[in-house]
């Protein structure tokens, strides 16, 4: 077991960063992830299609948005949120180019404004 004096030479910001990185509350729960996958999968074994990835990203974005409402100065989380939004945007663009009807169905199902 470590005591706090072992980390006396580490800045408070570094300790806060380590705590943030290892904190599991910012990840979506397994149950939520499984529900999103089962709602959006095209076949029984489908866990990585673009539609499923967009659904998972949407859930993570919702949770991170709630976190940022409380913690306005969490700039690392804000950067992560912007990266997730960009990734979701690129995936949605790919889906729209591949099949526009699937795209329209997906954004309606997820409640994404577009």
N, C-alpha and C positions, 0 to 999 in steps of 0.2 A: 504494500500500500504506500502510495506517495503522500508526502505531506506538502503543504503549500510552500514551505521554505526551500524545497528542492528547486522550485521554479522561480526563485527570487530574481534571477538574472534575466528572465524572460519578461518582456513588456506585457502590460495588461491587454493591449490590442492583439498581440499574438495569441494569448490564452483565449481571448474572446473568439478569435478566428478559429482556433482548434475546436472550441466548444460548438461553434456554429457548424463546422464541417461534419463533426461526428454526431450532431443532433438529428435524430430520426423523425422529429415531429414535422419537418418540412417536406417529407416524402408522403406520397399518397399511400393509404393503407392497402394491403394485399386484397382485402375484400372489395374496395372500390375499384381497384385495377381489374380484378376478375370480372366484376359486373360490367365495366366498360368494354372489356374484351368480348364477353358473351353477347353484349348488345350489338356490337359492330362487326363481329367476325363473319366472313362469308362462308366459311366451312368450319367443321369441328376442330381442325388443327391450325386454323388461322390465328396467329398471335402477333404477326409482324407486318401485316399489310399497311399501306399508307393510311387507310381509313381508321384502323385500330390505333396507329401511332398518333393520329390527330386527336382521337378521343382521349387517349392517355395524357397527351400534352394539354388538352383543354382542362382536364381535371386538375393537373398540376398547376396550371395557370390560375385557376379559380382559388386554389388553396393558398398560393403564394400572394395573390392579390389581397386576400383576407389578412394574411400576415403583415403585409405592407401598410394596411390601413391602421394597424396598431403600432407598428415600428416604422415610422416615417423616415428615419435616418439610416435604415439598413441598406446601404448602397450596394453591397455585394448581392443581396437578394434581388434588388432592383435590376442589376446587370443580368443576373440569371433569368429573371422574368423576361427581359427584353430579348435575350437569346432564344428562349422558348417560343416567344411570340413570332420571332423571325423564322424559326424552324417550322412552326405550324403554318405560317404563311407560305413558305416554299412548298411544303407538302400539299397544301390546299391548291396551290397553283398547278402542281403536277397532276393532281386528281382532276382538276377542271379541264386541263388539256387532254387528259386521257379519256374521260367520260363525263360530260357535263351533267348528265342526269344523276349519276352517283354523287357528284359534287353538291348539287342542289338538295338531294335527299339528306346528305351528311350534315350540311350546315343547318338544315331545318331540324334534324334530330338532335344536334348538339346545342341549338339555340345560339349560334354564332351570328352576329350581325355582319352583313357583307354588302 
